[in-house]
């Protein structure tokens, strides 16, 4: 009831009718386009920028998302509180970060919280990590426990040796960890402070380590849409940071990445990849979210330019020197899809055509006249690079596009120890498991 009342209040204050301005079919949307091919971007403001929020209605009993033939979808976990990210411990335990944007009063309503209106979870953040264990390997967890709580909007998780790391929105914490433990009770230590909060759910801080375990990488999204409050408020933001496991040696590994929420290493090449949630308010078909390899010292344009060297027309301060430095990303994922989840498939369950490719969780649009995203996609890789068009993999999250109704919204994606794909559905408060029919 509380969520329903909050949703009704926000609907009245934030929602606008679905825009009558339809996308211009002559303008490219740049989906499924490798960067080594010519990318014809739409002109800024070719269509009116709209507010078209989804309405989460929840999943009916016995209904699940839809996977391709040869796969089955099962409910892995339910009754969570905004599960955003999933991490697999070395022993196979599944750790789920439960957190969300906290809206504490009517005065907070505005552009800074846009996107939260698409979720029913608008109140106090759960601020915990929940553990699931499947002891007999049947794909159904038989143990559930609160692994760690009293956190501050946790998202990224990492285990290195006898240390468990969690990235809160305001800092990276390290705890003592023993393989197999189901709860952390001892005190932790903040080993790195991080800039807190952010525009449109840019509070998430993700974590990955290199294969040697000698470096940790932290993704930090921008605090604004296009630095409208000044670059002095964007220090150590729109970046991927690199540190030593003890928190020392911080440096900016790559910059100009508006919101690189999903990061993962390609195991064959050791190259770091990111999916980047791009900027808003330039029209239906700008700017495409993207997948890209992340080059050490690379600059990817934000806020001065987008998708390479296309200057953002809104910036009062012009920086042609920075525009000239901007790297063209590898693959366009569609405008306003909110591509946030990323994992390379290195499991043994799926057919060989999936080996080495990437799954991408697209949380779904609010800044487009027709809902887009709201699905998990797959992109094959060959010889270490995107090799074909992006494919829909897990769909069925949109209940009624005309009414802007969705059952849930996928975010974090990861591969379980048995090779199944686990998908965090934050608005549905569920974890879905995709496996083969074998």
Residue pairs with C-beta under 8 A, 6 or more apart in sequence:
2 123
3 120
3 121
3 122
3 123
4 120
6 103
6 120
6 122
6 123
7 55
7 56
7 120
7 122
10 109
10 117
10 122
11 55
11 117
13 106
13 109
14 51
14 53
14 109
14 114
14 117
15 51
15 53
15 117
16 50
16 51
16 52
18 50
18 52
18 369
18 402
18 404
19 48
19 50
19 52
19 369
21 47
21 48
21 50
21 284
21 369
22 47
22 369
22 370
23 29
23 47
23 284
23 285
23 368
23 369
23 370
24 42
24 46
24 47
24 284
24 285
27 42
27 43
27 46
27 47
27 284
27 285
28 39
28 40
28 41
28 42
28 285
29 42
29 284
29 285
29 288
29 334
29 335
30 39
30 40
30 41
30 42
30 285
30 288
30 307
30 332
30 334
30 335
31 288
31 332
31 333
31 334
31 390
32 331
32 332
32 389
32 390
33 39
33 331
33 332
34 330
34 331
34 385
34 386
35 292
35 308
35 328
35 329
35 330
35 331
35 332
39 307
39 328
39 332
41 285
41 286
41 287
41 288
41 307
41 310
42 283
42 284
42 285
42 286
43 283
44 282
44 283
44 286
44 313
45 282
45 283
46 283
46 284
46 285
46 286
47 283
47 284
47 285
47 369
48 283
48 369
49 280
49 281
49 282
49 283
49 367
50 284
50 367
50 368
50 369
51 114
51 366
51 367
52 365
52 366
52 367
52 368
52 369
52 370
52 371
52 404
53 117
53 118
53 366
53 404
54 118
54 364
54 365
54 366
54 371
54 374
54 404
54 405
54 406
54 409
55 403
55 404
55 405
55 406
56 118
56 119
56 120
56 405
56 406
56 407
56 408
56 409
56 427
56 428
57 399
57 405
57 406
57 407
58 120
58 407
58 408
58 428
59 407
59 408
59 428
59 430
60 407
63 396
63 407
64 73
64 74
64 75
64 396
64 432
65 73
65 376
65 394
65 395
65 396
65 397
65 408
65 410
65 423
65 425
65 432
66 73
66 394
66 395
66 396
67 73
67 393
67 394
67 434
68 393
70 351
70 436
70 437
71 434
71 435
71 436
71 437
72 434
72 435
72 436
72 437
73 394
73 432
73 433
73 434
74 139
74 140
74 432
74 433
74 435
75 430
75 431
75 432
75 433
76 94
76 132
76 139
76 140
76 141
76 422
76 430
76 431
76 432
76 433
77 83
77 94
77 96
77 130
77 132
77 141
77 144
77 430
77 431
78 429
78 430
78 431
79 429
80 96
80 98
80 126
80 130
80 429
80 430
80 431
81 98
81 100
81 121
81 126
81 429
82 98
82 99
82 100
82 119
82 121
82 125
82 126
82 426
82 427
82 429
83 96
83 97
83 98
83 130
83 411
83 412
83 424
83 425
83 426
83 429
83 430
83 431
84 97
84 98
84 99
84 100
84 155
84 204
84 411
84 412
84 424
84 426
85 96
85 97
85 155
85 156
85 157
85 204
85 206
85 411
85 412
85 424
86 94
86 95
86 96
86 97
86 412
86 413
86 414
86 422
86 424
86 431
87 94
87 95
87 97
87 157
87 158
87 159
87 414
88 94
88 95
88 414
88 415
88 416
88 417
89 95
89 159
89 179
90 159
90 179
91 179
91 180
92 133
92 134
92 416
92 417
92 418
93 131
93 132
93 133
93 180
93 182
94 131
94 132
94 133
94 134
94 141
94 416
94 422
94 431
95 129
95 130
95 131
95 132
95 147
95 157
96 129
96 130
96 131
96 132
96 424
96 431
97 128
97 129
97 154
97 155
97 156
97 157
97 166
97 412
98 125
98 126
98 127
98 128
98 129
98 130
98 154
99 125
99 126
99 127
99 128
99 151
99 153
99 154
99 155
100 116
100 119
100 121
100 122
100 125
100 126
100 153
100 426
101 113
101 115
101 116
101 119
101 122
101 125
101 201
101 203
102 123
102 124
102 125
102 153
103 109
103 113
103 116
103 122
103 123
111 199
111 200
111 225
112 199
112 200
113 200
114 199
114 200
114 280
114 366
114 367
115 200
115 201
115 338
115 366
116 122
116 200
116 201
117 366
118 364
118 366
118 406
118 409
118 427
119 409
119 426
119 427
120 427
121 426
121 427
121 429
125 153
127 149
127 150
127 151
127 152
127 153
127 154
128 146
128 147
128 148
128 149
128 150
128 151
128 154
129 146
129 147
129 148
129 149
129 151
129 154
129 157
129 166
130 144
130 145
130 146
130 147
131 143
131 144
131 145
131 146
131 147
131 182
131 183
132 141
132 143
132 144
132 431
133 141
133 142
133 143
133 144
133 182
134 140
134 141
134 142
135 142
135 143
136 142
137 418
139 418
139 420
139 433
139 435
143 182
145 182
145 183
146 183
147 182
147 183
147 184
148 154
148 164
148 166
148 175
148 183
148 184
151 166
151 168
151 173
152 168
152 169
152 170
152 171
152 196
153 168
153 169
153 170
153 203
153 204
154 166
154 167
154 168
155 167
155 168
155 169
155 203
155 204
155 205
155 206
156 165
156 166
156 167
156 204
156 205
156 206
156 207
156 208
156 218
156 219
157 164
157 165
157 166
157 167
157 207
158 164
158 165
158 166
158 207
158 208
158 209
158 216
159 165
159 177
160 209
160 213
160 216
160 245
161 213
162 176
162 177
162 178
163 174
163 175
163 176
163 177
163 245
164 174
164 175
164 176
164 177
164 184
165 172
165 173
165 174
165 175
165 207
165 216
166 172
166 173
166 175
166 188
167 173
167 194
167 205
167 206
167 207
167 218
168 194
168 205
169 194
169 196
169 197
169 198
169 203
169 204
169 205
170 193
170 194
170 195
170 196
171 190
171 192
171 193
171 194
172 190
172 191
172 192
172 194
172 205
172 207
172 216
172 218
172 243
172 247
173 188
173 189
173 190
173 191
174 188
174 189
174 191
174 247
175 184
175 186
175 187
175 188
175 189
176 184
176 186
177 184
191 243
191 246
191 247
192 218
192 243
192 247
192 250
194 205
194 218
194 220
194 236
195 220
195 223
195 235
195 236
195 237
196 203
197 203
197 223
198 221
198 222
198 223
198 224
198 237
199 221
199 222
199 223
199 224
199 225
200 225
200 280
202 221
202 222
202 223
202 259
203 221
204 219
204 221
204 261
204 340
205 218
205 219
205 220
206 218
206 219
206 260
206 261
206 262
206 263
207 216
207 217
207 218
207 219
208 216
208 217
208 263
208 264
208 265
208 272
209 215
209 216
209 217
209 245
210 217
210 265
210 270
211 265
211 267
211 270
213 245
214 244
214 245
215 242
215 243
215 244
215 245
216 242
216 243
216 244
216 245
217 240
217 241
217 242
217 253
217 263
217 272
218 240
218 241
218 242
218 243
219 239
219 240
219 257
219 260
219 261
219 262
219 263
219 274
220 236
220 237
220 238
220 239
220 240
220 241
221 237
221 238
221 258
221 259
221 260
221 261
221 277
222 234
222 237
222 238
222 258
222 259
222 302
222 303
223 229
223 233
223 234
223 237
224 233
224 234
225 279
225 280
225 281
226 279
226 302
226 303
226 312
226 314
226 315
227 233
227 234
227 302
227 303
227 315
231 303
234 303
236 252
238 255
238 256
238 257
238 258
238 259
238 302
238 303
239 252
239 253
239 254
239 255
239 257
240 252
240 253
240 254
240 255
240 257
240 260
240 263
240 272
240 274
240 294
241 250
241 251
241 252
241 253
242 249
242 250
242 251
242 252
242 253
243 249
243 250
243 251
253 272
253 294
253 296
253 297
254 294
254 295
254 296
254 297
254 298
254 299
254 300
255 298
255 299
255 300
256 298
256 299
256 300
256 301
256 302
256 304
256 322
256 326
257 274
257 276
257 294
257 300
257 302
258 276
258 277
258 278
258 279
258 302
258 303
259 276
259 277
259 278
259 340
260 274
260 275
260 276
260 294
261 275
261 277
261 340
261 341
262 274
262 275
262 339
262 340
262 341
262 342
262 343
262 360
262 361
262 412
263 272
263 273
263 274
263 294
263 342
264 272
264 273
264 342
264 343
264 344
264 358
265 271
265 272
265 273
265 344
266 272
266 273
266 293
266 344
266 356
266 381
266 384
267 344
267 346
268 356
268 384
269 384
271 293
271 294
271 384
272 293
272 294
273 291
273 292
273 293
273 294
273 342
273 344
273 358
274 291
274 292
274 294
274 342
275 289
275 290
275 291
275 333
275 339
275 340
275 341
275 342
275 360
276 289
276 290
276 291
276 292
276 300
276 329
276 339
277 289
277 338
277 339
277 340
278 287
278 288
278 289
278 290
278 306
278 307
278 335
279 287
279 302
279 303
279 306
279 312
280 336
280 367
281 314
281 367
282 312
284 335
284 336
284 368
284 369
284 370
285 335
286 306
286 335
287 306
287 307
287 335
288 307
288 332
288 333
288 334
288 335
289 332
289 333
289 334
289 335
289 336
289 337
289 338
289 339
289 362
290 307
290 329
290 330
290 331
290 332
290 333
290 339
291 329
291 330
291 331
291 333
291 339
291 342
291 358
291 360
291 379
291 386
292 300
292 327
292 329
292 330
292 331
293 330
295 327
298 327
299 322
299 325
299 326
299 327
300 326
300 327
300 329
301 307
301 308
301 309
301 310
301 322
301 323
301 326
301 327
303 312
303 315
304 311
304 312
304 315
304 318
304 319
304 322
304 323
304 326
305 311
305 312
305 322
305 323
305 326
306 312
307 328
307 329
307 332
308 326
308 327
308 328
308 329
309 323
309 324
309 326
309 328
311 318
311 320
311 323
330 385
330 386
331 379
331 386
331 390
333 339
333 360
333 362
333 377
333 390
334 362
334 372
334 373
335 368
335 372
336 365
336 366
336 367
336 368
336 372
336 373
337 362
337 363
337 364
337 365
337 372
337 373
338 362
338 363
338 364
338 365
338 366
338 373
339 360
339 361
339 362
339 363
339 373
340 361
340 362
340 363
340 411
340 412
341 359
341 360
341 361
341 362
341 363
341 376
341 410
341 411
341 412
341 413
341 423
341 424
342 358
342 359
342 360
342 361
342 413
343 358
343 359
343 413
343 414
343 415
343 421
344 356
344 357
344 358
344 381
345 354
345 355
345 356
345 357
345 358
345 359
345 378
345 415
345 421
346 355
346 356
346 415
347 415
347 416
347 418
347 419
347 420
347 421
348 419
349 418
349 419
349 420
349 435
349 436
350 419
350 421
350 436
351 436
353 380
354 378
354 380
356 380
356 381
357 378
357 379
357 380
357 381
358 378
358 379
358 381
359 376
359 377
359 378
359 393
359 413
359 421
360 376
360 377
360 378
360 379
360 390
360 413
361 376
361 410
361 411
361 412
361 413
361 423
361 424
362 372
362 373
362 374
362 375
362 376
362 377
362 410
363 373
363 374
363 409
363 410
363 411
363 426
364 371
364 372
364 373
364 374
364 397
364 406
364 409
365 371
365 372
365 373
365 374
370 401
371 398
371 401
371 404
371 406
374 397
374 398
374 406
374 409
374 410
375 392
375 393
375 394
375 395
375 397
375 410
376 393
376 394
376 395
376 410
376 413
376 421
376 423
377 390
377 391
377 392
377 393
378 390
378 391
378 392
378 393
379 386
379 388
379 390
379 391
380 386
380 387
380 388
380 391
381 387
382 388
393 434
394 410
394 421
394 423
394 432
394 434
396 407
397 406
397 407
397 408
397 409
397 410
397 425
398 405
398 406
398 407
399 405
399 406
399 407
406 427
407 428
408 425
408 426
408 427
408 428
408 429
408 430
409 425
409 426
409 427
409 428
410 423
410 424
410 425
410 432
411 424
411 425
411 426
412 423
412 424
413 421
413 422
413 423
413 424
414 421
414 422
415 421
415 422
416 422
416 433
418 435
419 435
420 433
420 434
420 435
421 433
421 434
421 435
422 431
422 432
422 433
422 434
423 431
423 432
423 433
423 434
424 431
425 431
425 432
